[in-house]
Amino acid sequence: MIIYGVALLAFCFLSGKLLGFILGHIIGVDGDVGGVGFAMLLLMLITLYLRNKGWMKPETNQGILFWSFMYLPIIVAMAATQNVRAAISGGPVALIVGAVTTLTGFFLVPLISKIGRK
């Protein structure tokens, strides 16, 4: 059923946010550290496990795909906005590192797109 995919996505999101807050508390940051990343990792691992066991029905996969097209890009954009605010308040070093990382990613796109081509 589609609702199982949505339930799995919600479970992964809430678990990821909880792990992010726990990690933030451990390292002394007042907030979520990597919660969206943990959620995505959990979703991928659990989905892969269920597919390997043969327990993932196509309808369940449709529930995950439905929300991934709508919901996950919004969450990632919200997390990116928070990181930009933190970088601006963190000073010029954070802005320089962010700009260099972004430019490096842009320049590596053509190189990465050639991987696997004959």
C-alpha positions as a Markdown table, in Angstrom:
| # | Residue | x | y | z |
|---|---|---|---|---|
| 1 | Met | 0.0 | 0.0 | 0.0 |
| 2 | Ile | 1.1 | 3.5 | -0.7 |
| 3 | Ile | 0.5 | 4.5 | 3.0 |
| 4 | Tyr | 3.3 | 2.1 | 4.1 |
| 5 | Gly | 5.7 | 4.1 | 1.9 |
| 6 | Val | 4.6 | 7.3 | 3.5 |
| 7 | Ala | 4.8 | 5.8 | 7.0 |
| 8 | Leu | 8.3 | 4.6 | 6.3 |
| 9 | Leu | 9.3 | 8.0 | 5.0 |
| 10 | Ala | 7.8 | 9.7 | 8.1 |
| 11 | Phe | 9.6 | 7.2 | 10.4 |
| 12 | Cys | 13.0 | 7.9 | 8.7 |
| 13 | Phe | 12.5 | 11.6 | 8.9 |
| 14 | Leu | 11.6 | 11.6 | 12.6 |
| 15 | Ser | 14.4 | 9.2 | 13.4 |
| 16 | Gly | 16.9 | 11.3 | 11.4 |
| 17 | Lys | 15.8 | 14.5 | 13.2 |
| 18 | Leu | 16.1 | 12.8 | 16.6 |
| 19 | Leu | 19.6 | 11.5 | 15.7 |
| 20 | Gly | 20.5 | 15.0 | 14.5 |
| 21 | Phe | 19.5 | 16.6 | 17.8 |
| 22 | Ile | 21.3 | 13.9 | 19.8 |
| 23 | Leu | 24.5 | 14.5 | 17.7 |
| 24 | Gly | 24.1 | 18.2 | 18.2 |
| 25 | His | 23.7 | 17.8 | 21.9 |
| 26 | Ile | 26.8 | 15.5 | 22.1 |
| 27 | Ile | 29.0 | 18.0 | 20.2 |
| 28 | Gly | 27.5 | 21.0 | 22.1 |
| 29 | Val | 25.4 | 22.6 | 19.3 |
| 30 | Asp | 22.0 | 23.8 | 20.1 |
| 31 | Gly | 20.1 | 22.3 | 17.2 |
| 32 | Asp | 19.9 | 19.6 | 14.6 |
| 33 | Val | 23.2 | 18.4 | 13.1 |
| 34 | Gly | 22.6 | 16.4 | 10.0 |
| 35 | Gly | 19.1 | 15.2 | 10.7 |
| 36 | Val | 18.0 | 15.4 | 7.0 |
| 37 | Gly | 21.1 | 13.4 | 6.0 |
| 38 | Phe | 20.5 | 10.8 | 8.6 |
| 39 | Ala | 16.9 | 10.5 | 7.4 |
| 40 | Met | 17.9 | 10.1 | 3.8 |
| 41 | Leu | 20.5 | 7.5 | 4.8 |
| 42 | Leu | 18.0 | 5.6 | 6.9 |
| 43 | Leu | 15.4 | 5.7 | 4.1 |
| 44 | Met | 18.0 | 4.3 | 1.6 |
| 45 | Leu | 19.2 | 1.5 | 3.9 |
| 46 | Ile | 15.7 | 0.4 | 5.0 |
| 47 | Thr | 14.4 | 0.5 | 1.5 |
| 48 | Leu | 17.4 | -1.5 | 0.2 |
| 49 | Tyr | 16.9 | -4.1 | 3.0 |
| 50 | Leu | 13.2 | -4.4 | 2.3 |
| 51 | Arg | 13.9 | -4.9 | -1.4 |
| 52 | Asn | 16.6 | -7.5 | -0.9 |
| 53 | Lys | 14.2 | -9.5 | 1.4 |
| 54 | Gly | 11.4 | -9.1 | -1.1 |
| 55 | Trp | 9.1 | -7.3 | 1.3 |
| 56 | Met | 9.0 | -4.0 | -0.7 |
| 57 | Lys | 5.8 | -4.0 | -2.7 |
| 58 | Pro | 5.5 | -1.7 | -5.7 |
| 59 | Glu | 2.7 | 0.2 | -4.0 |
| 60 | Thr | 4.9 | 0.9 | -1.0 |
| 61 | Asn | 7.6 | 2.2 | -3.3 |
| 62 | Gln | 5.0 | 4.5 | -5.0 |
| 63 | Gly | 4.3 | 6.1 | -1.6 |
| 64 | Ile | 8.0 | 6.8 | -1.1 |
| 65 | Leu | 8.4 | 8.2 | -4.6 |
| 66 | Phe | 5.3 | 10.4 | -4.2 |
| 67 | Trp | 6.7 | 12.2 | -1.2 |
| 68 | Ser | 10.3 | 12.2 | -2.5 |
| 69 | Phe | 9.1 | 14.3 | -5.5 |
| 70 | Met | 7.3 | 16.8 | -3.3 |
| 71 | Tyr | 8.5 | 16.7 | 0.3 |
| 72 | Leu | 12.2 | 15.9 | 0.4 |
| 73 | Pro | 13.3 | 18.8 | -1.9 |
| 74 | Ile | 11.5 | 21.2 | 0.4 |
| 75 | Ile | 13.2 | 19.8 | 3.5 |
| 76 | Val | 16.6 | 20.0 | 1.9 |
| 77 | Ala | 15.9 | 23.6 | 0.8 |
| 78 | Met | 14.9 | 24.4 | 4.4 |
| 79 | Ala | 18.1 | 22.8 | 5.8 |
| 80 | Ala | 20.2 | 24.7 | 3.2 |
| 81 | Thr | 18.5 | 28.0 | 4.3 |
| 82 | Gln | 19.5 | 27.4 | 7.9 |
| 83 | Asn | 23.1 | 26.6 | 6.9 |
| 84 | Val | 23.3 | 29.9 | 4.9 |
| 85 | Arg | 22.1 | 31.8 | 7.9 |
| 86 | Ala | 24.7 | 30.1 | 10.1 |
| 87 | Ala | 27.5 | 30.7 | 7.5 |
| 88 | Ile | 26.7 | 34.4 | 7.2 |
| 89 | Ser | 26.7 | 34.9 | 11.0 |
| 90 | Gly | 29.8 | 32.7 | 11.3 |
| 91 | Gly | 32.1 | 35.1 | 9.5 |
| 92 | Pro | 34.0 | 35.3 | 6.2 |
| 93 | Val | 35.8 | 31.9 | 6.6 |
| 94 | Ala | 32.5 | 30.0 | 6.4 |
| 95 | Leu | 31.4 | 32.0 | 3.4 |
| 96 | Ile | 34.7 | 31.4 | 1.6 |
| 97 | Val | 34.7 | 27.7 | 2.3 |
| 98 | Gly | 31.0 | 27.5 | 1.1 |
| 99 | Ala | 31.8 | 29.4 | -2.1 |
| 100 | Val | 34.9 | 27.3 | -2.9 |
| 101 | Thr | 33.0 | 24.1 | -2.2 |
| 102 | Thr | 30.1 | 25.2 | -4.5 |
| 103 | Leu | 32.4 | 26.3 | -7.3 |
| 104 | Thr | 34.3 | 23.0 | -7.1 |
| 105 | Gly | 31.0 | 21.1 | -7.3 |
| 106 | Phe | 30.1 | 23.1 | -10.4 |
| 107 | Phe | 33.4 | 22.5 | -12.1 |
| 108 | Leu | 33.3 | 18.7 | -11.3 |
| 109 | Val | 29.9 | 18.2 | -12.9 |
| 110 | Pro | 31.3 | 17.6 | -16.4 |
| 111 | Leu | 34.0 | 15.3 | -15.1 |
| 112 | Ile | 31.6 | 13.3 | -13.0 |
| 113 | Ser | 29.0 | 13.1 | -15.9 |
| 114 | Lys | 31.7 | 11.3 | -18.0 |
| 115 | Ile | 32.1 | 8.5 | -15.5 |
| 116 | Gly | 30.6 | 5.3 | -16.8 |
| 117 | Arg | 30.4 | 6.4 | -20.4 |
| 118 | Lys | 32.1 | 4.3 | -23.1 |
